[in-house]
Amino acid sequence: MFQVMPRYLPIDTYDAETPVLFVNTHKELSELTACAMHRFTVVRDLADTVTSLNLKNTSDCDLVRITRAVHLLMREGCAVMDVVQARALQRENEYKTTI
């Protein structure tokens, strides 16, 4: 049996003692996946941009900013997808027990 998820699950993307950002685990799966997909699309587009840059003229500071943005967006997207996966597994388990 699956454990019930809390309504608001913290996202560990900020170096703070207490969480600031949370995922509403009760949102529709379509909304959760759209949220994660948006972050992954932004990361993909940013990576596409980086591949077309001439890195000889790019400062180390710019590369650090890009990698920090990619890291943050990926962590947020993965946190949301973890909720989607847990909810999907919960639904599958409930379906199997009703058959």
Chimera marker file (.cmm) of the C-alpha trace (Angstrom):
<marker_set name="trace">
<marker id="1" x="0.000" y="0.000" z="0.000" r="1" g="1" b="0" radius="0.5"/>
<marker id="2" x="1.272" y="3.441" z="-0.908" r="1" g="1" b="0" radius="0.5"/>
<marker id="3" x="1.705" y="6.160" z="1.632" r="1" g="1" b="0" radius="0.5"/>
<marker id="4" x="-0.358" y="9.309" z="1.097" r="1" g="1" b="0" radius="0.5"/>
<marker id="5" x="1.772" y="12.194" z="-0.138" r="1" g="1" b="0" radius="0.5"/>
<marker id="6" x="1.595" y="15.488" z="1.691" r="1" g="1" b="0" radius="0.5"/>
<marker id="7" x="-0.387" y="18.175" z="-0.145" r="1" g="1" b="0" radius="0.5"/>
<marker id="8" x="2.688" y="20.381" z="-0.546" r="1" g="1" b="0" radius="0.5"/>
<marker id="9" x="6.020" y="18.691" z="-1.134" r="1" g="1" b="0" radius="0.5"/>
<marker id="10" x="9.152" y="20.835" z="-0.788" r="1" g="1" b="0" radius="0.5"/>
<marker id="11" x="11.500" y="21.261" z="-3.746" r="1" g="1" b="0" radius="0.5"/>
<marker id="12" x="15.129" y="21.246" z="-2.689" r="1" g="1" b="0" radius="0.5"/>
<marker id="13" x="16.498" y="23.847" z="-5.110" r="1" g="1" b="0" radius="0.5"/>
<marker id="14" x="17.572" y="26.572" z="-2.725" r="1" g="1" b="0" radius="0.5"/>
<marker id="15" x="20.273" y="26.539" z="-0.077" r="1" g="1" b="0" radius="0.5"/>
<marker id="16" x="18.055" y="27.438" z="2.848" r="1" g="1" b="0" radius="0.5"/>
<marker id="17" x="17.394" y="25.811" z="6.187" r="1" g="1" b="0" radius="0.5"/>
<marker id="18" x="13.665" y="25.619" z="5.493" r="1" g="1" b="0" radius="0.5"/>
<marker id="19" x="12.005" y="24.977" z="2.107" r="1" g="1" b="0" radius="0.5"/>
<marker id="20" x="10.675" y="27.909" z="0.111" r="1" g="1" b="0" radius="0.5"/>
<marker id="21" x="9.300" y="26.248" z="-3.038" r="1" g="1" b="0" radius="0.5"/>
<marker id="22" x="6.705" y="23.468" z="-2.952" r="1" g="1" b="0" radius="0.5"/>
<marker id="23" x="4.891" y="21.210" z="-5.426" r="1" g="1" b="0" radius="0.5"/>
<marker id="24" x="1.133" y="20.953" z="-4.963" r="1" g="1" b="0" radius="0.5"/>
<marker id="25" x="0.833" y="17.172" z="-5.168" r="1" g="1" b="0" radius="0.5"/>
<marker id="26" x="-2.960" y="17.359" z="-5.537" r="1" g="1" b="0" radius="0.5"/>
<marker id="27" x="-2.884" y="19.199" z="-8.886" r="1" g="1" b="0" radius="0.5"/>
<marker id="28" x="-4.063" y="17.368" z="-11.982" r="1" g="1" b="0" radius="0.5"/>
<marker id="29" x="-1.413" y="15.154" z="-13.550" r="1" g="1" b="0" radius="0.5"/>
<marker id="30" x="-1.771" y="17.096" z="-16.798" r="1" g="1" b="0" radius="0.5"/>
<marker id="31" x="-0.891" y="20.336" z="-14.981" r="1" g="1" b="0" radius="0.5"/>
<marker id="32" x="2.062" y="18.768" z="-13.199" r="1" g="1" b="0" radius="0.5"/>
<marker id="33" x="3.471" y="17.310" z="-16.409" r="1" g="1" b="0" radius="0.5"/>
<marker id="34" x="2.958" y="20.627" z="-18.225" r="1" g="1" b="0" radius="0.5"/>
<marker id="35" x="4.911" y="22.385" z="-15.471" r="1" g="1" b="0" radius="0.5"/>
<marker id="36" x="7.791" y="19.911" z="-15.704" r="1" g="1" b="0" radius="0.5"/>
<marker id="37" x="7.705" y="19.920" z="-19.505" r="1" g="1" b="0" radius="0.5"/>
<marker id="38" x="7.980" y="23.701" z="-19.575" r="1" g="1" b="0" radius="0.5"/>
<marker id="39" x="11.174" y="23.540" z="-17.521" r="1" g="1" b="0" radius="0.5"/>
<marker id="40" x="12.637" y="20.763" z="-19.671" r="1" g="1" b="0" radius="0.5"/>
<marker id="41" x="11.772" y="22.686" z="-22.851" r="1" g="1" b="0" radius="0.5"/>
<marker id="42" x="13.525" y="25.799" z="-21.554" r="1" g="1" b="0" radius="0.5"/>
<marker id="43" x="16.594" y="23.697" z="-20.691" r="1" g="1" b="0" radius="0.5"/>
<marker id="44" x="16.546" y="22.105" z="-24.160" r="1" g="1" b="0" radius="0.5"/>
<marker id="45" x="16.262" y="25.497" z="-25.847" r="1" g="1" b="0" radius="0.5"/>
<marker id="46" x="19.062" y="26.898" z="-23.703" r="1" g="1" b="0" radius="0.5"/>
<marker id="47" x="21.260" y="23.917" z="-24.554" r="1" g="1" b="0" radius="0.5"/>
<marker id="48" x="20.487" y="24.426" z="-28.253" r="1" g="1" b="0" radius="0.5"/>
<marker id="49" x="21.591" y="28.048" z="-27.909" r="1" g="1" b="0" radius="0.5"/>
<marker id="50" x="24.815" y="27.076" z="-26.144" r="1" g="1" b="0" radius="0.5"/>
<marker id="51" x="25.709" y="24.605" z="-28.883" r="1" g="1" b="0" radius="0.5"/>
<marker id="52" x="25.553" y="27.383" z="-31.447" r="1" g="1" b="0" radius="0.5"/>
<marker id="53" x="27.743" y="29.807" z="-29.473" r="1" g="1" b="0" radius="0.5"/>
<marker id="54" x="31.367" y="30.459" z="-30.172" r="1" g="1" b="0" radius="0.5"/>
<marker id="55" x="32.765" y="29.445" z="-26.798" r="1" g="1" b="0" radius="0.5"/>
<marker id="56" x="36.084" y="31.182" z="-27.483" r="1" g="1" b="0" radius="0.5"/>
<marker id="57" x="34.367" y="34.511" z="-26.890" r="1" g="1" b="0" radius="0.5"/>
<marker id="58" x="32.260" y="33.352" z="-23.934" r="1" g="1" b="0" radius="0.5"/>
<marker id="59" x="33.381" y="34.246" z="-20.451" r="1" g="1" b="0" radius="0.5"/>
<marker id="60" x="33.589" y="31.738" z="-17.636" r="1" g="1" b="0" radius="0.5"/>
<marker id="61" x="31.042" y="33.844" z="-15.766" r="1" g="1" b="0" radius="0.5"/>
<marker id="62" x="28.502" y="33.380" z="-18.567" r="1" g="1" b="0" radius="0.5"/>
<marker id="63" x="29.022" y="29.620" z="-18.598" r="1" g="1" b="0" radius="0.5"/>
<marker id="64" x="28.509" y="29.473" z="-14.836" r="1" g="1" b="0" radius="0.5"/>
<marker id="65" x="25.253" y="31.412" z="-15.179" r="1" g="1" b="0" radius="0.5"/>
<marker id="66" x="24.028" y="29.072" z="-17.897" r="1" g="1" b="0" radius="0.5"/>
<marker id="67" x="24.895" y="25.917" z="-15.991" r="1" g="1" b="0" radius="0.5"/>
<marker id="68" x="23.273" y="27.256" z="-12.805" r="1" g="1" b="0" radius="0.5"/>
<marker id="69" x="20.056" y="27.986" z="-14.722" r="1" g="1" b="0" radius="0.5"/>
<marker id="70" x="20.086" y="24.532" z="-16.323" r="1" g="1" b="0" radius="0.5"/>
<marker id="71" x="20.730" y="22.892" z="-12.962" r="1" g="1" b="0" radius="0.5"/>
<marker id="72" x="17.918" y="24.774" z="-11.225" r="1" g="1" b="0" radius="0.5"/>
<marker id="73" x="15.346" y="24.129" z="-13.953" r="1" g="1" b="0" radius="0.5"/>
<marker id="74" x="16.268" y="20.448" z="-14.184" r="1" g="1" b="0" radius="0.5"/>
<marker id="75" x="15.996" y="19.975" z="-10.409" r="1" g="1" b="0" radius="0.5"/>
<marker id="76" x="12.572" y="21.624" z="-10.374" r="1" g="1" b="0" radius="0.5"/>
<marker id="77" x="11.358" y="19.617" z="-13.365" r="1" g="1" b="0" radius="0.5"/>
<marker id="78" x="12.623" y="16.363" z="-11.887" r="1" g="1" b="0" radius="0.5"/>
<marker id="79" x="10.980" y="17.136" z="-8.528" r="1" g="1" b="0" radius="0.5"/>
<marker id="80" x="7.639" y="17.633" z="-10.274" r="1" g="1" b="0" radius="0.5"/>
<marker id="81" x="8.109" y="14.445" z="-12.315" r="1" g="1" b="0" radius="0.5"/>
<marker id="82" x="8.852" y="12.523" z="-9.087" r="1" g="1" b="0" radius="0.5"/>
<marker id="83" x="5.372" y="13.521" z="-7.897" r="1" g="1" b="0" radius="0.5"/>
<marker id="84" x="3.857" y="12.490" z="-11.233" r="1" g="1" b="0" radius="0.5"/>
<marker id="85" x="5.594" y="9.117" z="-11.055" r="1" g="1" b="0" radius="0.5"/>
<marker id="86" x="4.493" y="8.497" z="-7.462" r="1" g="1" b="0" radius="0.5"/>
<marker id="87" x="0.897" y="9.391" z="-8.319" r="1" g="1" b="0" radius="0.5"/>
<marker id="88" x="0.950" y="7.183" z="-11.427" r="1" g="1" b="0" radius="0.5"/>
<marker id="89" x="2.308" y="4.242" z="-9.438" r="1" g="1" b="0" radius="0.5"/>
<marker id="90" x="-0.328" y="4.850" z="-6.789" r="1" g="1" b="0" radius="0.5"/>
<marker id="91" x="-3.079" y="4.773" z="-9.436" r="1" g="1" b="0" radius="0.5"/>
<marker id="92" x="-1.664" y="1.586" z="-10.956" r="1" g="1" b="0" radius="0.5"/>
<marker id="93" x="-1.551" y="-0.067" z="-7.546" r="1" g="1" b="0" radius="0.5"/>
<marker id="94" x="-5.128" y="0.973" z="-6.769" r="1" g="1" b="0" radius="0.5"/>
<marker id="95" x="-6.240" y="-0.358" z="-10.168" r="1" g="1" b="0" radius="0.5"/>
<marker id="96" x="-4.564" y="-3.702" z="-9.541" r="1" g="1" b="0" radius="0.5"/>
<marker id="97" x="-6.210" y="-4.086" z="-6.140" r="1" g="1" b="0" radius="0.5"/>
<marker id="98" x="-9.704" y="-3.418" z="-7.538" r="1" g="1" b="0" radius="0.5"/>
<marker id="99" x="-9.461" y="-6.136" z="-10.197" r="1" g="1" b="0" radius="0.5"/>
<link id1="1" id2="2" r="1" g="1" b="0" radius="0.2"/>
<link id1="2" id2="3" r="1" g="1" b="0" radius="0.2"/>
<link id1="3" id2="4" r="1" g="1" b="0" radius="0.2"/>
<link id1="4" id2="5" r="1" g="1" b="0" radius="0.2"/>
<link id1="5" id2="6" r="1" g="1" b="0" radius="0.2"/>
<link id1="6" id2="7" r="1" g="1" b="0" radius="0.2"/>
<link id1="7" id2="8" r="1" g="1" b="0" radius="0.2"/>
<link id1="8" id2="9" r="1" g="1" b="0" radius="0.2"/>
<link id1="9" id2="10" r="1" g="1" b="0" radius="0.2"/>
<link id1="10" id2="11" r="1" g="1" b="0" radius="0.2"/>
<link id1="11" id2="12" r="1" g="1" b="0" radius="0.2"/>
<link id1="12" id2="13" r="1" g="1" b="0" radius="0.2"/>
<link id1="13" id2="14" r="1" g="1" b="0" radius="0.2"/>
<link id1="14" id2="15" r="1" g="1" b="0" radius="0.2"/>
<link id1="15" id2="16" r="1" g="1" b="0" radius="0.2"/>
<link id1="16" id2="17" r="1" g="1" b="0" radius="0.2"/>
<link id1="17" id2="18" r="1" g="1" b="0" radius="0.2"/>
<link id1="18" id2="19" r="1" g="1" b="0" radius="0.2"/>
<link id1="19" id2="20" r="1" g="1" b="0" radius="0.2"/>
<link id1="20" id2="21" r="1" g="1" b="0" radius="0.2"/>
<link id1="21" id2="22" r="1" g="1" b="0" radius="0.2"/>
<link id1="22" id2="23" r="1" g="1" b="0" radius="0.2"/>
<link id1="23" id2="24" r="1" g="1" b="0" radius="0.2"/>
<link id1="24" id2="25" r="1" g="1" b="0" radius="0.2"/>
<link id1="25" id2="26" r="1" g="1" b="0" radius="0.2"/>
<link id1="26" id2="27" r="1" g="1" b="0" radius="0.2"/>
<link id1="27" id2="28" r="1" g="1" b="0" radius="0.2"/>
<link id1="28" id2="29" r="1" g="1" b="0" radius="0.2"/>
<link id1="29" id2="30" r="1" g="1" b="0" radius="0.2"/>
<link id1="30" id2="31" r="1" g="1" b="0" radius="0.2"/>
<link id1="31" id2="32" r="1" g="1" b="0" radius="0.2"/>
<link id1="32" id2="33" r="1" g="1" b="0" radius="0.2"/>
<link id1="33" id2="34" r="1" g="1" b="0" radius="0.2"/>
<link id1="34" id2="35" r="1" g="1" b="0" radius="0.2"/>
<link id1="35" id2="36" r="1" g="1" b="0" radius="0.2"/>
<link id1="36" id2="37" r="1" g="1" b="0" radius="0.2"/>
<link id1="37" id2="38" r="1" g="1" b="0" radius="0.2"/>
<link id1="38" id2="39" r="1" g="1" b="0" radius="0.2"/>
<link id1="39" id2="40" r="1" g="1" b="0" radius="0.2"/>
<link id1="40" id2="41" r="1" g="1" b="0" radius="0.2"/>
<link id1="41" id2="42" r="1" g="1" b="0" radius="0.2"/>
<link id1="42" id2="43" r="1" g="1" b="0" radius="0.2"/>
<link id1="43" id2="44" r="1" g="1" b="0" radius="0.2"/>
<link id1="44" id2="45" r="1" g="1" b="0" radius="0.2"/>
<link id1="45" id2="46" r="1" g="1" b="0" radius="0.2"/>
<link id1="46" id2="47" r="1" g="1" b="0" radius="0.2"/>
<link id1="47" id2="48" r="1" g="1" b="0" radius="0.2"/>
<link id1="48" id2="49" r="1" g="1" b="0" radius="0.2"/>
<link id1="49" id2="50" r="1" g="1" b="0" radius="0.2"/>
<link id1="50" id2="51" r="1" g="1" b="0" radius="0.2"/>
<link id1="51" id2="52" r="1" g="1" b="0" radius="0.2"/>
<link id1="52" id2="53" r="1" g="1" b="0" radius="0.2"/>
<link id1="53" id2="54" r="1" g="1" b="0" radius="0.2"/>
<link id1="54" id2="55" r="1" g="1" b="0" radius="0.2"/>
<link id1="55" id2="56" r="1" g="1" b="0" radius="0.2"/>
<link id1="56" id2="57" r="1" g="1" b="0" radius="0.2"/>
<link id1="57" id2="58" r="1" g="1" b="0" radius="0.2"/>
<link id1="58" id2="59" r="1" g="1" b="0" radius="0.2"/>
<link id1="59" id2="60" r="1" g="1" b="0" radius="0.2"/>
<link id1="60" id2="61" r="1" g="1" b="0" radius="0.2"/>
<link id1="61" id2="62" r="1" g="1" b="0" radius="0.2"/>
<link id1="62" id2="63" r="1" g="1" b="0" radius="0.2"/>
<link id1="63" id2="64" r="1" g="1" b="0" radius="0.2"/>
<link id1="64" id2="65" r="1" g="1" b="0" radius="0.2"/>
<link id1="65" id2="66" r="1" g="1" b="0" radius="0.2"/>
<link id1="66" id2="67" r="1" g="1" b="0" radius="0.2"/>
<link id1="67" id2="68" r="1" g="1" b="0" radius="0.2"/>
<link id1="68" id2="69" r="1" g="1" b="0" radius="0.2"/>
<link id1="69" id2="70" r="1" g="1" b="0" radius="0.2"/>
<link id1="70" id2="71" r="1" g="1" b="0" radius="0.2"/>
<link id1="71" id2="72" r="1" g="1" b="0" radius="0.2"/>
<link id1="72" id2="73" r="1" g="1" b="0" radius="0.2"/>
<link id1="73" id2="74" r="1" g="1" b="0" radius="0.2"/>
<link id1="74" id2="75" r="1" g="1" b="0" radius="0.2"/>
<link id1="75" id2="76" r="1" g="1" b="0" radius="0.2"/>
<link id1="76" id2="77" r="1" g="1" b="0" radius="0.2"/>
<link id1="77" id2="78" r="1" g="1" b="0" radius="0.2"/>
<link id1="78" id2="79" r="1" g="1" b="0" radius="0.2"/>
<link id1="79" id2="80" r="1" g="1" b="0" radius="0.2"/>
<link id1="80" id2="81" r="1" g="1" b="0" radius="0.2"/>
<link id1="81" id2="82" r="1" g="1" b="0" radius="0.2"/>
<link id1="82" id2="83" r="1" g="1" b="0" radius="0.2"/>
<link id1="83" id2="84" r="1" g="1" b="0" radius="0.2"/>
<link id1="84" id2="85" r="1" g="1" b="0" radius="0.2"/>
<link id1="85" id2="86" r="1" g="1" b="0" radius="0.2"/>
<link id1="86" id2="87" r="1" g="1" b="0" radius="0.2"/>
<link id1="87" id2="88" r="1" g="1" b="0" radius="0.2"/>
<link id1="88" id2="89" r="1" g="1" b="0" radius="0.2"/>
<link id1="89" id2="90" r="1" g="1" b="0" radius="0.2"/>
<link id1="90" id2="91" r="1" g="1" b="0" radius="0.2"/>
<link id1="91" id2="92" r="1" g="1" b="0" radius="0.2"/>
<link id1="92" id2="93" r="1" g="1" b="0" radius="0.2"/>
<link id1="93" id2="94" r="1" g="1" b="0" radius="0.2"/>
<link id1="94" id2="95" r="1" g="1" b="0" radius="0.2"/>
<link id1="95" id2="96" r="1" g="1" b="0" radius="0.2"/>
<link id1="96" id2="97" r="1" g="1" b="0" radius="0.2"/>
<link id1="97" id2="98" r="1" g="1" b="0" radius="0.2"/>
<link id1="98" id2="99" r="1" g="1" b="0" radius="0.2"/>
</marker_set>
